[in-house]
Amino acid sequence: MATTNSLFIYNNTSVLDALKKMDNIRRKLLIVVDESNKYINLISIGDIQRAIIDNKGLETPISEVFTAPKTVASDKQSFEEIKQMMLKIRCEFMPVISSNQTIKKLYFWEDVFDKSQNRKKAQLNLPVIVMAGGKGSRLKPITNVLPKPLIPINEKTIIEEIMDRFVVAGCSNFYISVNYKAEMIKHFFEQLNNEDYHISYFQEEKPLGTAGSIFLIKNKINSTFFVSNCDIILDLDLSEVYKYHRENKNIITIVSALKHYKIPYGTIKTSQKGQLQELIEKPELTFQINAGLYLLEPECLDYIPENTFFHITELIEKLKYTEKNIGVFPVSQGSWTDIGQWNEYLKLINE
């Protein structure tokens, strides 16, 4: 649980450092304060995502990415009034502010409301394709026995963890691409008998790649739909991805994760005649990487060749040369876990 002080951030903090702080304390909302810890505003993950989408640099101070002043409670309001405010805007936490901008108290959603009352109430009702047919070679030897989708994460399996995040967003119609140990996956869901999952399977007779296999259900999908790899866990608001996708009239939206890499050496830039231009000691580089989750319009299926090995990245490249919009929706490094490799899988289990 984040403490009050751990949620504080200053006006001149960079977008990148704000993202890292959110990852460190596992929150999507921070309190912007001045040097005296007096309240200024709130900054959300949505503010930062919009700044990145608008191509603002990661070194931009957060004071430049604020939206209008966000809703907060007054210390003159009753607990019941504050509770109703929280319920209306479904905020992660609600600061209580005095007339001189002092933060008197914080109410966290999980402390105010019953655990069964989910904060996110999106009802997208979009089909979801889960690519669950791979051999999971990076997770051998366990995948010699179990297919990757059925590897456990505490009380659930990988594929349940992925699907449940869509269920929370109101998506219950799943199309699961199977191949390796397909009967074991089907038997698992038959025994599980989860009423939140409405599952259809499709299976390639030969390897067709991540997009080539989707062609098999071309006539079954006629609305916007998600495609998810079966080795990623993403902590994000799916309704925000959909909102961005619709507002920008994208034919496809790629979810990206900001990945940080620390160079363990000093780097050098030179000018003409080898003259030193810049020396940076152990710089950190940040890239947007493909997170393995996509939102597509059904017309994308028209660009997939029949019965041909074709990856979704090839589809994206093909669409790139059309006049259609291809969007990228960013999430923080801590919001994305690639559980298709041992070190990340074990890290997730330990957490």
C-alpha positions, 0 to 999 in steps of 0.5 A, a space after each residue: 500500500 502506498 503511503 501519502 508521502 510516497 504519492 507526492 511528486 513535484 512540478 518539475 519532475 520529468 514524465 519519465 521519472 513520473 512513470 517510474 515512480 508509478 511503477 515503483 509504488 504500483 499506482 496510476 495516480 500521483 499527487 503534485 505538490 510544491 516544496 512545502 507539500 501543499 497540493 497543486 494537482 493530480 497527475 494520472 497515467 492517462 495524462 502521461 500517455 496522452 503526452 507520449 502520444 502527442 510526441 512530448 519528450 520523456 524529459 518534459 516536466 509534468 507541469 506541461 502535461 497537466 489537464 484541467 484541475 482534477 476533482 478532489 474533496 474538501 475537508 468540509 465534506 462528510 465521508 458519505 459525500 466523499 464516498 459518492 464522489 469517488 463512486 461517480 468518477 471511480 478514482 483510485 484514491 481521493 485526497 481531502 484538501 483544506 482551504 490552504 491546500 494542505 492534504 488532510 487525508 487520503 481515501 483509497 478505493 480498496 479501503 472505502 469499497 468492498 473488494 467485489 466492487 470493481 473500480 473499472 466499469 467499462 463494458 466494451 463487449 468486444 471479441 478477443 483473439 488469444 494466440 495460444 498455439 505456440 510451443 513455448 520454447 523459451 519456457 522449456 522444460 516445463 512446456 514439454 509437459 504443459 502447454 504455455 497457456 496452462 502454466 500456473 500463476 499462483 491460483 490461475 493459469 497464464 491464459 486465465 490471467 490474460 482472459 480475466 483482464 478482458 472480462 473486467 472490461 466487459 469482454 467475454 467472447 474469446 476465440 482461442 488459436 490452438 495447436 500445440 497440446 490443443 486437446 489439453 487446453 480444450 479439456 482444461 476449459 471444459 473442466 473449468 466451466 467458467 461462465 465468464 468465458 464464451 470460447 470458440 477454438 480455431 486450429 491451423 493445419 499447418 503453421 500460419 503465423 500470428 496473423 495467418 491463423 486469424 484468417 481462419 475466423 474471418 467470417 466470424 468477426 465483424 466488429 472491432 476486436 482485440 488480439 493478444 499474445 498468450 505470454 504477456 500480462 498487461 496492467 492497463 485500462 482497456 477502455 482507454 485503448 479503445 477510446 484512443 483507437 476510436 477517436 483517431 479512427 485507427 485501423 489498428 492500434 498497437 499497445 507498446 511498453 516503454 522499456 528502459 535499458 541502462 548502458 553499463 559504460 560511458 558513451 562518447 559522441 565525436 565531431 569532425 576529426 574525432 573531437 569530443 562532442 559529448 561524454 555521457 556516463 552510463 546513460 539510460 535509453 528508453 524505447 517503445 517496444 511491441 507489447 503483444 496486444 493489438 486492437 483491430 478493425 475487421 477490415 484488417 482481415 482483408 489484408 491477410 493472405 489465405 493459407 499463408 504463413 503471415 505474422 501480425 507484424 507483416 500485417 502492420 507493415 502492409 497496412 502502413 502503406 495504406 492511407 489508414 491510421 496505425 496508432 500506438 498506445 503506450 504503457 509503462 515498463 512496470 505495466 507489462 510483463 513478458 511471462 514467456 521467459 523464465 526470469 520474468 515468470 519467476 519474478 511475477 510468481 515471487 511478486 
